């Protein structure tokens, strides 16, 4: 696993030890960013199921200014921090150990909006529709922002959730990726 493109291209990232997380493959990561970017001119990102931090670090490497990483697993938090240090991106990140819905409540209180929200929950326990509903309800996505939801290829998400609409759905083997944006005015 490595940073695919941008200012930190080629840097190898460590995966979380054990079987509790499954890092996004470089191929899928590159495909996602080719759809939504591939590069950014600043902005805030949220990696709500950080795992190793690979997706959020890729966003930073490609021009996002700051990413908030959240994961409930202590090993994942340590891995994210280590990968941020390896990439010299510590000052562009906040890392929190928290459950996803509780983290969203804390973010709402801080009144932060995001240009990119990455949702890659464990496939067995995903509550993607409920998470996207919360994001929509609290208007956490900027007008031109993206939500990238990674899930099993057998999962079909709704074409519209709150004020967000599905703009792209791709399948890469056993991985499905659904991308949401705001409804057109």
DRENPA-3360 file (N, C-alpha, C; in nm, 2 decimals, always signed):
BEGIN
1 = XXXXXXXX = +0.08/-0.12/+0.00/+0.00/+0.00/+0.00/+0.09/+0.12/+0.00 ~ +0.06/+0.22/-0.09/+0.14/+0.34/-0.10/+0.05/+0.46/-0.14 ~ +0.11/+0.58/-0.14/+0.04/+0.69/-0.18/+0.06/+0.69/-0.34 ~ -0.06/+0.70/-0.41/-0.06/+0.68/-0.55/-0.01/+0.80/-0.63 ~ -0.05/+0.92/-0.59/-0.02/+1.04/-0.66/-0.01/+1.16/-0.58 ~ +0.04/+1.27/-0.63/+0.05/+1.40/-0.56/+0.18/+1.42/-0.49 ~ +0.19/+1.51/-0.40/+0.31/+1.55/-0.34/+0.38/+1.44/-0.26 ~ +0.31/+1.34/-0.21/+0.37/+1.23/-0.14/+0.37/+1.10/-0.21;
9 = XXXXXXXX = +0.36/+1.11/-0.35/+0.35/+0.99/-0.43/+0.47/+0.89/-0.40 ~ +0.43/+0.76/-0.40/+0.53/+0.66/-0.38/+0.57/+0.62/-0.24 ~ +0.52/+0.70/-0.14/+0.56/+0.67/+0.00/+0.47/+0.55/+0.04 ~ +0.54/+0.45/+0.10/+0.47/+0.33/+0.15/+0.40/+0.36/+0.28 ~ +0.28/+0.30/+0.29/+0.20/+0.32/+0.41/+0.19/+0.18/+0.48 ~ +0.19/+0.18/+0.61/+0.17/+0.06/+0.69/+0.02/+0.03/+0.70 ~ -0.02/-0.09/+0.70/-0.16/-0.14/+0.72/-0.18/-0.16/+0.87 ~ -0.30/-0.16/+0.91/-0.33/-0.19/+1.05/-0.31/-0.34/+1.08;
17 = XXXXXXXX = -0.24/-0.37/+1.18/-0.21/-0.51/+1.21/-0.34/-0.59/+1.25 ~ -0.35/-0.71/+1.22/-0.47/-0.79/+1.25/-0.57/-0.79/+1.13 ~ -0.68/-0.85/+1.15/-0.78/-0.86/+1.05/-0.90/-0.77/+1.06 ~ -0.89/-0.67/+1.15/-1.01/-0.58/+1.18/-1.03/-0.48/+1.07 ~ -0.93/-0.45/+0.99/-0.95/-0.35/+0.88/-0.90/-0.41/+0.75 ~ -0.95/-0.35/+0.64/-0.91/-0.40/+0.51/-0.88/-0.27/+0.43 ~ -0.75/-0.25/+0.40/-0.71/-0.12/+0.33/-0.76/-0.12/+0.19 ~ -0.80/+0.00/+0.14/-0.84/+0.02/+0.01/-0.72/-0.01/-0.08;
25 = XXXXXXXX = -0.74/-0.09/-0.19/-0.62/-0.12/-0.27/-0.58/+0.01/-0.35 ~ -0.45/+0.01/-0.39/-0.40/+0.12/-0.47/-0.49/+0.14/-0.60 ~ -0.53/+0.03/-0.66/-0.61/+0.04/-0.79/-0.74/+0.11/-0.76 ~ -0.81/+0.07/-0.65/-0.94/+0.13/-0.62/-0.92/+0.28/-0.58 ~ -0.81/+0.30/-0.50/-0.78/+0.44/-0.46/-0.76/+0.53/-0.58 ~ -0.68/+0.48/-0.67/-0.66/+0.56/-0.79/-0.78/+0.59/-0.87 ~ -0.87/+0.49/-0.89/-0.99/+0.50/-0.96/-1.08/+0.60/-0.89 ~ -1.09/+0.60/-0.76/-1.18/+0.69/-0.68/-1.13/+0.84/-0.71;
33 = XXXXXXXX = -1.00/+0.86/-0.70/-0.95/+1.00/-0.71/-0.96/+1.04/-0.86 ~ -0.95/+0.95/-0.95/-0.96/+0.99/-1.09/-1.11/+1.04/-1.12 ~ -1.20/+0.98/-1.05/-1.34/+1.02/-1.07/-1.37/+1.16/-1.00 ~ -1.32/+1.18/-0.88/-1.36/+1.30/-0.81/-1.26/+1.41/-0.82 ~ -1.14/+1.39/-0.87/-1.04/+1.49/-0.87/-0.98/+1.51/-1.01 ~ -0.87/+1.47/-1.03/-0.78/+1.38/-0.94/-0.71/+1.47/-0.84 ~ -0.71/+1.60/-0.85/-0.64/+1.68/-0.76/-0.73/+1.79/-0.70 ~ -0.69/+1.85/-0.59/-0.78/+1.94/-0.52/-0.70/+2.07/-0.50;
41 = XXXXXXXX = -0.78/+2.18/-0.49/-0.72/+2.31/-0.47/-0.76/+2.35/-0.32 ~ -0.71/+2.28/-0.23/-0.74/+2.31/-0.09/-0.86/+2.24/-0.04 ~ -0.91/+2.28/+0.08/-1.04/+2.23/+0.13/-1.01/+2.13/+0.25 ~ -1.12/+2.09/+0.31/-1.12/+2.01/+0.43/-1.17/+1.87/+0.39 ~ -1.11/+1.77/+0.45/-1.16/+1.63/+0.43/-1.19/+1.56/+0.56 ~ -1.28/+1.46/+0.56/-1.31/+1.38/+0.67/-1.30/+1.24/+0.63 ~ -1.22/+1.16/+0.70/-1.20/+1.02/+0.68/-1.26/+0.95/+0.80 ~ -1.39/+0.91/+0.79/-1.47/+0.87/+0.91/-1.44/+0.73/+0.96;
49 = XXXXXXXX = -1.38/+0.65/+0.87/-1.34/+0.51/+0.91/-1.20/+0.50/+0.87 ~ -1.11/+0.57/+0.94/-0.97/+0.60/+0.89/-0.89/+0.47/+0.86 ~ -0.91/+0.37/+0.94/-0.82/+0.25/+0.91/-0.68/+0.28/+0.92 ~ -0.61/+0.26/+0.81/-0.46/+0.30/+0.81/-0.44/+0.44/+0.77 ~ -0.55/+0.51/+0.73/-0.54/+0.65/+0.69/-0.51/+0.67/+0.54 ~ -0.51/+0.56/+0.47/-0.47/+0.56/+0.33/-0.55/+0.66/+0.24 ~ -0.68/+0.66/+0.25/-0.76/+0.74/+0.17/-0.75/+0.89/+0.20 ~ -0.75/+0.92/+0.33/-0.73/+1.06/+0.38/-0.59/+1.11/+0.34;
57 = XXXXXXXX = -0.49/+1.03/+0.36/-0.35/+1.07/+0.32/-0.34/+1.09/+0.17 ~ -0.41/+1.01/+0.09/-0.41/+1.03/-0.05/-0.47/+1.16/-0.09 ~ -0.58/+1.20/-0.02/-0.65/+1.33/-0.04/-0.55/+1.45/+0.00 ~ -0.48/+1.43/+0.11/-0.38/+1.54/+0.14/-0.27/+1.55/+0.04 ~ -0.22/+1.43/-0.01/-0.12/+1.43/-0.11/-0.16/+1.50/-0.24 ~ -0.30/+1.49/-0.26/-0.35/+1.55/-0.39/-0.41/+1.69/-0.37 ~ -0.38/+1.75/-0.26/-0.41/+1.90/-0.24/-0.51/+1.94/-0.14 ~ -0.58/+1.84/-0.07/-0.67/+1.88/+0.04/-0.58/+1.94/+0.15;
65 = XXXXXXXX = -0.63/+2.05/+0.21/-0.55/+2.12/+0.31/-0.54/+2.04/+0.44 ~ -0.66/+1.99/+0.49/-0.66/+1.93/+0.62/-0.76/+1.82/+0.62 ~ -0.73/+1.71/+0.69/-0.82/+1.59/+0.70/-0.84/+1.56/+0.85 ~ -0.96/+1.54/+0.89/-0.99/+1.48/+1.02/-1.01/+1.33/+1.00 ~ -0.93/+1.25/+1.07/-0.94/+1.11/+1.07/-1.01/+1.06/+1.19 ~ -1.10/+0.97/+1.18/-1.17/+0.91/+1.29/-1.17/+0.76/+1.27 ~ -1.14/+0.69/+1.38/-1.16/+0.54/+1.38/-1.18/+0.50/+1.53 ~ -1.26/+0.39/+1.55/-1.28/+0.35/+1.69/-1.18/+0.26/+1.74;
73 = XXXXXXXX = -1.09/+0.20/+1.65/-0.99/+0.10/+1.69/-0.86/+0.17/+1.73 ~ -0.81/+0.14/+1.84/-0.68/+0.20/+1.89/-0.56/+0.16/+1.80 ~ -0.56/+0.04/+1.74/-0.45/+0.00/+1.65/-0.46/+0.09/+1.52 ~ -0.58/+0.12/+1.48/-0.60/+0.20/+1.36/-0.55/+0.34/+1.39 ~ -0.58/+0.40/+1.50/-0.54/+0.53/+1.54/-0.39/+0.54/+1.54 ~ -0.32/+0.44/+1.60/-0.17/+0.44/+1.60/-0.12/+0.43/+1.46 ~ -0.18/+0.35/+1.38/-0.13/+0.33/+1.24/-0.15/+0.46/+1.16 ~ -0.26/+0.53/+1.17/-0.29/+0.66/+1.11/-0.18/+0.76/+1.15;
81 = XXXXXXXX = -0.16/+0.77/+1.28/-0.06/+0.87/+1.33/+0.08/+0.83/+1.27 ~ +0.12/+0.71/+1.27/+0.25/+0.67/+1.21/+0.26/+0.70/+1.07 ~ +0.15/+0.67/+0.99/+0.16/+0.70/+0.85/+0.16/+0.85/+0.82 ~ +0.09/+0.93/+0.90/+0.10/+1.07/+0.89/+0.24/+1.12/+0.91 ~ +0.31/+1.07/+1.02/+0.45/+1.10/+1.05/+0.54/+1.07/+0.93 ~ +0.52/+0.94/+0.88/+0.60/+0.90/+0.76/+0.59/+0.99/+0.64 ~ +0.47/+1.04/+0.62/+0.44/+1.13/+0.51/+0.47/+1.28/+0.54 ~ +0.50/+1.31/+0.67/+0.52/+1.45/+0.71/+0.40/+1.53/+0.69;
89 = XXXXXXXX = +0.28/+1.48/+0.73/+0.15/+1.54/+0.72/+0.08/+1.56/+0.85 ~ +0.15/+1.55/+0.96/+0.09/+1.56/+1.09/+0.02/+1.69/+1.11 ~ +0.08/+1.80/+1.07/+0.02/+1.93/+1.09/-0.10/+1.96/+1.00 ~ -0.13/+1.87/+0.91/-0.25/+1.88/+0.82/-0.36/+1.79/+0.86 ~ -0.35/+1.73/+0.98/-0.45/+1.63/+1.02/-0.49/+1.64/+1.17 ~ -0.61/+1.60/+1.20/-0.65/+1.58/+1.34/-0.69/+1.43/+1.34 ~ -0.66/+1.36/+1.45/-0.69/+1.22/+1.46/-0.76/+1.19/+1.59 ~ -0.88/+1.13/+1.57/-0.96/+1.10/+1.69/-1.01/+0.96/+1.70;
97 = XXXXXXXX = -1.00/+0.90/+1.82/-1.06/+0.77/+1.84/-1.21/+0.79/+1.88 ~ -1.30/+0.75/+1.80/-1.44/+0.77/+1.83/-1.52/+0.68/+1.74 ~ -1.65/+0.66/+1.77/-1.74/+0.59/+1.69/-1.80/+0.70/+1.59 ~ -1.84/+0.65/+1.47/-1.87/+0.74/+1.36/-1.98/+0.84/+1.39 ~ -2.09/+0.79/+1.45/-2.21/+0.88/+1.47/-2.17/+0.99/+1.58 ~ -2.10/+0.94/+1.68/-2.06/+1.03/+1.79/-1.96/+1.14/+1.73 ~ -1.87/+1.09/+1.64/-1.78/+1.19/+1.58/-1.85/+1.29/+1.50 ~ -1.96/+1.25/+1.43/-2.04/+1.35/+1.35/-2.10/+1.45/+1.44;
105 = XXXXXXXX = -2.15/+1.41/+1.56/-2.21/+1.50/+1.65/-2.11/+1.60/+1.70 ~ -1.99/+1.56/+1.72/-1.88/+1.65/+1.77/-1.85/+1.75/+1.65 ~ -1.85/+1.70/+1.53/-1.81/+1.79/+1.42/-1.92/+1.89/+1.40 ~ -2.05/+1.85/+1.41/-2.16/+1.94/+1.40/-2.14/+2.06/+1.50 ~ -2.10/+2.03/+1.62/-2.08/+2.14/+1.72/-1.97/+2.23/+1.68 ~ -1.87/+2.18/+1.60/-1.76/+2.27/+1.56/-1.79/+2.35/+1.43 ~ -1.91/+2.32/+1.37/-1.95/+2.39/+1.25/-1.85/+2.38/+1.14 ~ -1.80/+2.26/+1.11/-1.70/+2.24/+1.00/-1.78/+2.19/+0.88;
113 = XXXXXXXX = -1.74/+2.23/+0.76/-1.80/+2.18/+0.64/-1.68/+2.11/+0.56 ~ -1.71/+2.01/+0.49/-1.61/+1.93/+0.42/-1.63/+1.93/+0.27 ~ -1.52/+1.93/+0.20/-1.51/+1.92/+0.05/-1.51/+1.78/+0.01 ~ -1.46/+1.69/+0.10/-1.45/+1.55/+0.07/-1.48/+1.47/+0.20 ~ -1.57/+1.38/+0.19/-1.60/+1.29/+0.31/-1.59/+1.15/+0.26 ~ -1.50/+1.08/+0.33/-1.47/+0.94/+0.29/-1.53/+0.84/+0.39 ~ -1.61/+0.75/+0.34/-1.68/+0.66/+0.43/-1.64/+0.51/+0.38 ~ -1.56/+0.45/+0.46/-1.52/+0.31/+0.43/-1.54/+0.22/+0.55;
121 = XXXXXXXX = -1.66/+0.20/+0.59/-1.69/+0.13/+0.71/-1.66/-0.02/+0.69 ~ -1.65/-0.10/+0.81/-1.64/-0.24/+0.79/-1.77/-0.29/+0.72 ~ -1.75/-0.37/+0.61/-1.86/-0.41/+0.53/-1.97/-0.48/+0.60 ~ -1.94/-0.55/+0.71/-2.05/-0.63/+0.78/-2.14/-0.53/+0.87 ~ -2.08/-0.42/+0.91/-2.16/-0.33/+1.00/-2.19/-0.20/+0.95 ~ -2.20/-0.19/+0.81/-2.21/-0.05/+0.76/-2.35/+0.00/+0.78 ~ -2.35/+0.13/+0.81/-2.48/+0.20/+0.82/-2.47/+0.33/+0.73 ~ -2.43/+0.30/+0.60/-2.40/+0.41/+0.51/-2.51/+0.50/+0.49;
129 = XXXXXXXX = -2.63/+0.45/+0.47/-2.75/+0.53/+0.44/-2.77/+0.63/+0.56 ~ -2.77/+0.57/+0.69/-2.79/+0.65/+0.80/-2.68/+0.76/+0.82 ~ -2.56/+0.72/+0.79/-2.44/+0.82/+0.80/-2.46/+0.93/+0.70 ~ -2.50/+0.90/+0.57/-2.52/+1.00/+0.47/-2.64/+1.09/+0.50 ~ -2.74/+1.03/+0.56/-2.86/+1.11/+0.61/-2.81/+1.21/+0.71 ~ -2.73/+1.17/+0.81/-2.68/+1.26/+0.91/-2.60/+1.37/+0.85 ~ -2.51/+1.34/+0.75/-2.43/+1.44/+0.68/-2.51/+1.54/+0.61 ~ -2.62/+1.49/+0.54/-2.71/+1.57/+0.47/-2.79/+1.66/+0.57;
137 = XXXXXXXX = -2.84/+1.60/+0.67/-2.93/+1.68/+0.77/-2.85/+1.79/+0.83 ~ -2.72/+1.77/+0.86/-2.64/+1.88/+0.93/-2.56/+1.96/+0.83 ~ -2.58/+1.94/+0.70/-2.51/+2.01/+0.59/-2.36/+2.02/+0.61 ~ -2.30/+1.90/+0.63/-2.16/+1.89/+0.65/-2.08/+1.89/+0.52 ~ -2.14/+1.88/+0.41/-2.07/+1.87/+0.28/-2.09/+2.01/+0.21 ~ -1.98/+2.06/+0.16/-1.98/+2.19/+0.09/-2.06/+2.18/-0.04 ~ -2.10/+2.29/-0.10/-2.19/+2.28/-0.21/-2.13/+2.20/-0.33 ~ -2.00/+2.20/-0.34/-1.93/+2.13/-0.45/-1.86/+2.01/-0.41;
145 = XXXXXXXX = -1.88/+1.97/-0.28/-1.81/+1.85/-0.22/-1.86/+1.72/-0.27 ~ -1.78/+1.62/-0.23/-1.81/+1.48/-0.26/-1.81/+1.39/-0.14 ~ -1.90/+1.29/-0.14/-1.90/+1.18/-0.04/-1.86/+1.06/-0.12 ~ -1.76/+0.99/-0.07/-1.72/+0.86/-0.14/-1.75/+0.75/-0.04 ~ -1.84/+0.66/-0.07/-1.88/+0.55/+0.02/-1.83/+0.42/-0.05 ~ -1.75/+0.35/+0.03/-1.70/+0.22/-0.02/-1.77/+0.11/+0.06 ~ -1.81/+0.01/-0.02/-1.90/-0.10/+0.04/-1.88/-0.23/-0.04 ~ -1.94/-0.33/+0.00/-1.93/-0.46/-0.08/-2.00/-0.44/-0.21;
153 = XXXXXXXX = -1.95/-0.51/-0.31/-2.01/-0.49/-0.45/-2.16/-0.54/-0.45 ~ -2.20/-0.62/-0.36/-2.34/-0.66/-0.35/-2.44/-0.56/-0.30 ~ -2.38/-0.45/-0.25/-2.47/-0.34/-0.19/-2.51/-0.24/-0.29 ~ -2.64/-0.21/-0.29/-2.69/-0.10/-0.38/-2.74/+0.01/-0.29 ~ -2.68/+0.13/-0.29/-2.73/+0.24/-0.21/-2.84/+0.32/-0.29 ~ -2.92/+0.39/-0.22/-3.03/+0.47/-0.28/-2.97/+0.58/-0.37 ~ -3.05/+0.61/-0.48/-3.01/+0.71/-0.57/-3.01/+0.85/-0.51 ~ -3.09/+0.87/-0.40/-3.10/+1.00/-0.34/-3.11/+0.98/-0.19;
161 = XXXXXXXX = -3.03/+1.05/-0.11/-3.04/+1.04/+0.03/-3.03/+1.18/+0.09 ~ -3.14/+1.22/+0.15/-3.15/+1.36/+0.20/-3.14/+1.45/+0.07 ~ -3.06/+1.55/+0.08/-3.04/+1.64/-0.03/-2.92/+1.61/-0.12 ~ -2.88/+1.48/-0.10/-2.76/+1.43/-0.18/-2.80/+1.33/-0.28 ~ -2.74/+1.33/-0.40/-2.78/+1.23/-0.50/-2.65/+1.15/-0.54 ~ -2.68/+1.03/-0.58/-2.58/+0.94/-0.63/-2.54/+0.98/-0.77 ~ -2.41/+1.02/-0.79/-2.37/+1.06/-0.92/-2.28/+0.96/-0.99 ~ -2.24/+0.86/-0.92/-2.15/+0.75/-0.98/-2.15/+0.63/-0.89;
169 = XXXXXXXX = -2.16/+0.52/-0.95/-2.15/+0.39/-0.88/-2.06/+0.30/-0.97 ~ -1.95/+0.25/-0.91/-1.86/+0.16/-0.98/-1.84/+0.04/-0.90 ~ -1.80/-0.07/-0.96/-1.77/-0.20/-0.90/-1.63/-0.24/-0.94 ~ -1.54/-0.27/-0.84/-1.41/-0.32/-0.87/-1.40/-0.46/-0.79 ~ -1.43/-0.56/-0.86/-1.42/-0.70/-0.80/-1.53/-0.70/-0.69 ~ -1.48/-0.73/-0.56/-1.58/-0.74/-0.45/-1.61/-0.60/-0.39 ~ -1.55/-0.49/-0.44/-1.56/-0.36/-0.38/-1.66/-0.27/-0.47 ~ -1.75/-0.21/-0.40/-1.84/-0.12/-0.47/-1.81/+0.02/-0.42;
177 = XXXXXXXX = -1.82/+0.12/-0.50/-1.79/+0.26/-0.47/-1.91/+0.34/-0.51 ~ -1.97/+0.42/-0.42/-2.08/+0.51/-0.46/-2.04/+0.65/-0.42 ~ -2.06/+0.74/-0.51/-2.02/+0.88/-0.49/-2.15/+0.97/-0.49 ~ -2.16/+1.05/-0.39/-2.27/+1.14/-0.38/-2.23/+1.29/-0.38 ~ -2.32/+1.37/-0.43/-2.30/+1.52/-0.43/-2.43/+1.58/-0.40 ~ -2.43/+1.71/-0.39/-2.56/+1.78/-0.36/-2.65/+1.78/-0.48 ~ -2.78/+1.77/-0.46/-2.88/+1.78/-0.57/-2.85/+1.92/-0.64 ~ -2.87/+1.92/-0.77/-2.86/+2.04/-0.85/-2.97/+2.14/-0.80;
185 = X = -2.93/+2.27/-0.79/-3.03/+2.37/-0.75/-3.14/+2.38/-0.85;
% end
